[in-house]
Each structure stands twice: as C-alpha cells, then as structure tokens.
Amino acid sequence: MASPNSPTSHSATLAEILSQPETWRSSLLELNRDGLLEKVLAQTESRTEWLFLGCGSSFYLAEAAAASWTLLTGQRARALPASEPLLFPNAAFLRAPNLQAVVISRSGRTSEALRAATLLSREYRIPTLGITCAAQSALAEICDLTIPLLVSDEKSTVMTRSFTSMLLALQHLAARKAGNQEFPAAIETMAGHFSTLIHPLAARIEAFVADRSFADYVFLGQGPFHGIAREGFLKVTEMSCSYGQVFHTLEFRHGPKAIVGPETCLTFYLSEGSNKAECEVLAEMKDLGGTTLAICNRANDSIRRSSDFVFELGAELPELATLAPFIVPSQLFGFFTGIKKGLNPDHPRNLSRVVILD
C-alpha cells in the first residue's frame, strides 16, 4: 500500500472501503438491536410482493436486493429507480395486491426517494419501509417503518460501505422472513473471512492499476450479480471519470463485443450456478485481446488462464452472501484509477453527496 505521504494516506473514501468487514458486523448488530427486525417482520408479514426503489447506487442496490429477496423468500420482487413511479406510475404496477415498498437512501434526504415514498404512501396506500444510514431523516418521517444503519454512514461522496451494509441488511431481513437461520450466520462468517483479504486485495489492485491504462471499462454479471456489475461500473465512473458500460454477461456477445481490444478492461462477476456459460464468455473476450478481471468465489484453471487479474473469495458460503464482498474490488479499482489520473475520489467531479431538487 501507499506511503504515509501519498495522496491515498488520508483519504476518507479509501478508509471507508477498507473498513467494510468490521462495519458489516457492526451494522448487523445494530439491525438486531431493540427488536427492530421483529417489528419490521411482523408489520410486513402479509406482504407478498416487494418493490425496491432507489437512485444511483441505491437503485443498483435495489436491483441486487430484489434479486436476493426472490431467491431467498420465493416471493416476487422487483426494482425501479425512484423516479419511475413519479413519472410513469401506470407502468410501475403500483396497484398490485399486497405490495410492500422499500425505499433506499443513504442520507434519507434524496428528493426523488422522498417524493416516491410520499406518492406510494399517500396516493396508493402502499406500506413503505425506508432504509438509510442517517438518524432522524426526512425519509423516516414519511415511511411507516425505517431501518437506520448509523454505523454504516460515510463522510465521502461516493457510496461504498453504506451500499454493502444496506444490501446485507436487506438480505438478512429476507432470510429471516424465509425462516433461514443459516444465511445470517453465513454473513458473519463472510465478514470475518473477508477481513483477512481486503488489505492484500487493495495492494494488488493498486499495483495492477499502476501498470495499465484503459480507454473503456466493461462490467458483466448475470442474475443477482447484474446489480453488482452496475454498481461496479458506477464506482469506476464516479471516482476516475472513466467511460464504462454494463451488460448481462452472455448479452455482451450480441454486438457489444465489437469494442473489445487491448484498451478494453472487462470485469466479470462470475456466479457458481452459471459458471460454465460465463467462463466461455470470459475466454472469448480474452481471445479478442481484452484485459480481463475475474471476481469469483472459486477460481478454476479455466478462469486463471483467461484472466489478467483474479480475485478469489474462497469461502464456504451461500452464493448470495458473496454479493457484498464482490463489489469491493471495483470500489478499489475506481479509487486507484482516480488517484492515477490525478483526481481526488473524496471530491469527485460534478457530484454532490446528496441530490436535492428544488
């Protein structure tokens, strides 16, 4: 890692990225305090369809949470940007029976999230659950129930530990709703395991970025990993002002692969259930001359042959418990790419910490 006098040594963003394993454990303790989880489960017991809403990173979080919810509970779940119910309510199926809305906002002050929560609650009489990292937020005043993860809040503009902590909290809630006692324990195991990997991972990514430059960044994932791929793209775009794109892994063959060349960096979020099909795309992109990064739980010989950089979590976990740690390499990649370009990821260009509209 960098010397004490380097531009990374006093970065709030880097400190918050590296704090994630401990923050995850602390936020889960916070989630289970004072009977809040039981209250949420009791009040949402009759809900059979779930709508997750957010803006920016919170929308990509909503996508990953919705996929996790369906896979853990078997219930129908979907995600929308918070702006969609405001602009196209008739396309959002807001009158679906037994619908429960979850509104995600780190600050609890994002204008579109607040307006969406108000619309759902007052006009459509849809029960609303807010999740935020702020105390006494405007979102909490609107929603019927709110989960505040105060320990996960951040100084930085870019969402990092707040994203992963809120995702884990929603996965934990889904597991509890499904009566799955193993998944919450798996999250604890994952946090402890990842705490031994995160600092060596940061050093490897810093060295990898120092030796290479790219014109295009592509992020690929399927199923619950697609939302993670979208968040990975956003981290690199926000912190390094780089051009990135996101696709479902197998969709990348259908036209987009035309851009692949030596200046293309492709990050693959590899699942275990669909590993063979995804690894075929990985090998194909490597053969086309792209630089490939593989993020996976277990790396086989095929993955290693086809990858310029491999992050292997290497843990005995349910696949959904890997989503949060899988986003961390892209957070670090965005950070160190921004530093290399002479930017300050603590103060990304053209961005504010909260989007508040007049």
C-alpha positions in Angstrom: 0.0 0.0 0.0 1.0 3.6 -0.3 3.4 5.5 1.9 2.1 7.8 4.7 2.8 10.9 2.5 0.9 9.6 -0.6 -2.4 11.1 -1.7 -4.2 7.9 -0.5 -2.9 8.0 3.1 -5.6 10.5 4.4 -8.4 9.5 2.0 -11.8 9.1 3.7 -13.0 7.1 0.8 -10.2 4.5 1.0 -10.6 4.3 4.8 -14.3 3.6 4.4 -13.7 1.0 1.7 -11.2 -0.8 3.9 -13.5 -0.6 7.0 -16.2 -2.7 5.4 -15.8 -6.1 7.1 -15.9 -4.5 10.6 -18.7 -2.2 9.5 -20.8 -5.2 8.3 -20.5 -6.9 11.6 -21.4 -3.7 13.5 -24.4 -2.9 11.2 -25.8 -6.4 11.7 -25.6 -6.0 15.4 -27.4 -2.6 15.0 -30.0 -4.3 12.9 -30.9 -6.8 15.6 -31.0 -4.2 18.4 -34.2 -3.1 20.2 -36.4 -5.6 18.4 -36.5 -3.5 15.2 -36.2 -6.5 12.9 -39.0 -8.4 14.6 -41.2 -5.3 14.3 -40.5 -5.0 10.6 -41.2 -8.7 10.0 -44.4 -8.5 12.0 -45.7 -5.5 10.1 -44.8 -6.8 6.7 -45.9 -10.4 7.3 -48.9 -10.2 4.9 -46.9 -8.6 2.0 -46.4 -11.0 -0.9 -44.8 -8.7 -3.5 -41.9 -6.3 -2.9 -40.9 -3.2 -4.7 -37.4 -1.8 -4.1 -36.7 1.8 -5.0 -33.5 4.0 -5.0 -31.5 6.5 -7.0 -28.0 6.0 -8.4 -26.1 3.5 -6.3 -29.2 3.0 -4.2 -31.1 1.8 -7.3 -28.4 -0.7 -8.1 -28.6 -1.8 -4.5 -32.3 -2.2 -5.0 -31.7 -4.4 -8.0 -29.4 -6.7 -6.1 -31.7 -6.7 -3.1 -34.8 -7.5 -5.2 -33.0 -10.5 -6.8 -31.8 -11.6 -3.4 -35.3 -11.3 -2.0 -36.8 -13.5 -4.6 -34.1 -16.1 -4.3 -34.3 -16.2 -0.5 -38.0 -16.0 0.0 -39.6 -17.2 -3.2 -41.7 -14.0 -3.3 -42.0 -11.7 -6.3 -39.7 -8.7 -6.0 -38.6 -6.0 -8.5 -36.6 -2.8 -8.5 -37.2 0.6 -10.1 -35.4 3.9 -10.0 -37.4 6.2 -7.6 -38.2 8.5 -10.5 -40.2 5.8 -12.4 -43.3 5.8 -10.1 -43.2 9.6 -10.2 -43.1 9.9 -14.0 -44.7 6.7 -15.2 -46.9 5.4 -12.3 -49.1 3.4 -14.6 -46.1 1.3 -15.8 -45.0 0.6 -12.3 -47.9 -1.7 -11.3 -48.4 0.2 -8.1 -51.9 -1.3 -7.5 -50.5 -4.9 -7.3 -52.2 -6.7 -4.3 -50.2 -7.0 -1.1 -47.4 -4.8 -2.4 -44.7 -3.6 0.1 -42.3 -0.8 -0.9 -38.7 -0.5 0.3 -37.2 3.0 -0.3 -33.4 3.1 -0.1 -31.5 6.4 0.6 -28.1 6.6 2.4 -28.9 10.2 3.5 -32.6 9.9 3.9 -32.8 13.2 2.0 -32.7 12.4 -1.7 -35.5 14.3 -3.3 -36.7 11.6 -5.7 -36.7 9.0 -3.0 -38.7 11.2 -0.6 -41.2 12.1 -3.4 -41.6 8.5 -4.3 -42.2 7.4 -0.7 -44.8 10.1 -0.3 -46.6 9.2 -3.5 -46.7 5.5 -2.6 -47.9 6.1 0.9 -50.4 8.8 0.4 -51.8 8.2 -3.0 -51.6 4.5 -3.4 -51.7 3.5 0.3 -48.7 1.2 -0.1 -46.9 0.3 3.1 -43.3 1.8 3.0 -40.1 0.6 4.6 -37.2 3.0 4.5 -33.6 2.0 4.9 -30.9 4.7 5.4 -27.7 5.5 7.2 -28.9 8.7 8.8 -30.6 9.4 12.1 -34.0 11.2 12.2 -34.1 11.6 8.4 -36.9 13.0 6.3 -37.3 9.5 4.9 -38.1 8.2 8.3 -40.8 10.8 8.8 -42.6 9.6 5.6 -42.2 5.8 5.8 -44.2 3.6 8.0 -41.0 1.9 9.3 -37.4 2.7 8.8 -34.2 0.8 9.3 -31.3 3.2 10.2 -27.8 1.8 9.9 -26.0 4.6 11.5 -22.6 2.9 11.8 -22.5 2.5 8.0 -22.7 6.2 7.2 -19.9 7.9 5.4 -18.0 11.2 5.0 -17.3 10.5 1.4 -19.5 11.5 -1.6 -19.3 8.1 -3.2 -21.3 5.2 -1.6 -19.1 2.3 -0.6 -19.7 0.8 2.9 -23.2 2.2 3.0 -24.0 0.2 -0.2 -22.7 -3.1 1.0 -24.1 -2.7 4.6 -27.6 -1.8 3.4 -27.6 -4.7 0.9 -26.5 -7.2 3.7 -29.3 -5.8 6.0 -31.9 -6.4 3.3 -30.6 -9.9 2.6 -30.6 -10.6 6.3 -34.2 -9.4 6.5 -35.2 -11.7 3.6 -33.5 -14.7 5.2 -35.4 -14.0 8.4 -38.7 -13.7 6.6 -37.9 -17.1 4.9 -37.0 -18.7 8.3 -33.5 -19.3 7.0 -31.2 -19.2 10.1 -28.1 -20.3 8.1 -27.8 -17.2 5.9 -27.4 -14.6 8.7 -24.6 -16.9 10.2 -23.0 -17.1 6.8 -22.8 -13.3 6.6 -20.9 -13.2 9.9 -18.6 -15.9 8.6 -18.1 -13.9 5.3 -17.2 -10.7 7.2 -14.6 -12.4 9.3 -13.1 -14.2 6.3 -13.0 -11.1 4.1 -11.3 -9.0 6.8 -8.1 -11.1 6.1 -8.3 -10.5 2.4 -9.2 -6.8 1.9 -5.8 -5.2 2.6 -3.8 -7.6 0.4 -6.5 -7.1 -2.3 -6.1 -3.3 -2.1 -2.4 -3.6 -2.6 -2.8 -5.9 -5.6 -5.3 -3.6 -7.3 -3.1 -0.6 -6.7 -0.2 -2.3 -8.4 -2.4 -3.6 -11.2 -3.8 -0.1 -12.0 -0.3 1.5 -11.8 0.9 -0.7 -14.7 -2.0 -0.2 -17.1 -4.3 2.3 -18.8 -7.6 1.7 -20.5 -10.0 3.6 -22.7 -13.1 1.5 -22.0 -14.3 -0.3 -18.9 -17.0 -3.1 -19.2 -18.7 -4.8 -16.2 -20.5 -8.1 -16.7 -22.8 -10.1 -14.4 -25.9 -12.2 -14.5 -28.8 -12.7 -12.1 -28.2 -11.1 -8.7 -24.7 -10.1 -9.9 -26.1 -7.8 -12.5 -26.9 -5.1 -10.0 -23.4 -5.6 -8.6 -21.9 -5.1 -12.0 -23.9 -1.9 -12.5 -22.6 -0.6 -9.1 -19.0 -1.6 -10.2 -19.4 0.5 -13.3 -20.6 3.4 -11.3 -17.7 3.3 -8.8 -15.1 3.5 -11.6 -17.1 6.2 -13.4 -17.6 8.3 -10.3 -14.1 8.1 -8.8 -12.0 8.1 -12.0 -14.2 9.9 -14.6 -13.7 6.9 -16.9 -16.1 5.6 -19.5 -17.8 2.4 -18.6 -20.6 0.1 -19.7 -22.6 -2.7 -18.1 -24.2 -5.8 -19.7 -25.6 -9.2 -18.7 -22.6 -11.4 -19.3 -24.0 -13.5 -22.2 -25.6 -10.5 -23.8 -22.2 -9.0 -24.4 -21.7 -11.4 -27.3 -24.6 -9.9 -29.1 -23.0 -6.8 -30.6 -21.2 -5.1 -27.7 -18.1 -7.3 -28.0 -17.2 -5.2 -31.1 -15.5 -2.7 -28.8 -13.1 -5.3 -27.3 -9.4 -4.6 -27.8 -6.2 -4.0 -25.9 -7.5 -0.8 -24.3 -10.7 -2.5 -23.0 -10.9 -3.7 -19.4 -13.6 -6.2 -18.7 -14.7 -7.1 -15.2 -16.6 -10.4 -14.8 -18.7 -11.2 -11.7 -18.8 -14.9 -12.0 -21.5 -16.9 -10.4 -21.2 -20.5 -9.3 -24.5 -21.8 -10.7 -23.9 -20.4 -14.2 -20.1 -20.6 -14.1 -19.5 -22.7 -17.3 -21.5 -20.4 -19.6 -20.0 -17.2 -18.1 -16.5 -18.6 -18.3 -16.9 -19.3 -22.0 -17.6 -15.5 -22.5 -14.5 -14.7 -20.3 -12.3 -16.9 -22.5 -13.8 -15.4 -25.7 -13.1 -11.8 -24.6 -9.5 -12.8 -23.6 -9.0 -14.3 -27.1 -10.3 -11.0 -28.6 -7.5 -9.1 -26.8 -9.3 -7.6 -23.9 -7.8 -7.3 -20.4 -10.0 -9.4 -18.1 -10.6 -9.3 -14.4 -12.5 -12.2 -12.8 -14.2 -11.9 -9.4 -15.4 -15.2 -8.1 -15.7 -17.4 -5.1 -13.6 -20.3 -6.5 -11.2 -19.9 -9.4 -10.6 -23.0 -11.6 -7.8 -23.4 -14.2 -10.0 -22.1 -17.0 -10.7 -18.8 -15.1 -7.0 -18.4 -14.3 -5.9 -19.0 -17.9 -8.5 -16.4 -19.2 -7.9 -13.7 -16.6 -5.2 -11.0 -16.2 -6.4 -10.4 -12.6 -8.3 -12.8 -10.3 -10.0 -12.1 -7.0 -11.0 -15.4 -5.4 -13.1 -15.1 -2.2 -12.5 -18.7 -1.4 -15.2 -19.2 1.3 -17.8 -21.9 2.0 -20.9 -19.6 1.7 -24.3 -19.4 0.0 -23.8 -17.6 -3.3 -25.9 -14.6 -2.3 -23.5 -14.0 0.7 -20.8 -13.2 -1.9 -22.5 -10.1 -3.4 -21.3 -7.6 -0.9 -17.6 -8.6 -1.0 -17.7 -8.9 -4.8 -18.3 -5.2 -5.2 -15.2 -4.2 -3.2 -12.6 -4.9 -5.9 -14.4 -2.4 -8.2 -14.6 0.2 -5.4 -10.8 -0.2 -5.1 -10.3 -0.2 -8.8 -12.2 3.1 -9.2 -10.3 4.6 -6.3 -6.8 3.8 -7.5 -7.7 4.7 -11.1 -8.9 8.1 -10.0 -5.7 8.6 -8.0 -3.6 7.6 -11.0 -5.4 10.2 -13.1 -4.6 12.9 -10.6 -8.2 13.1 -9.3 -9.4 13.2 -5.7 -12.0 10.4 -5.1 -13.0 12.1 -1.9 -14.3 15.0 -4.0 -15.4 13.6 -7.4 -16.0 16.0 -10.2 -19.5 17.3 -10.8 -21.0 15.3 -7.9 -22.6 16.1 -4.5 -23.2 13.7 -1.7 -27.0 14.2 -1.8 -29.2 15.1 -4.8 -31.7 17.6 -3.6 -34.1 19.2 -6.1 -35.9 22.5 -5.8 
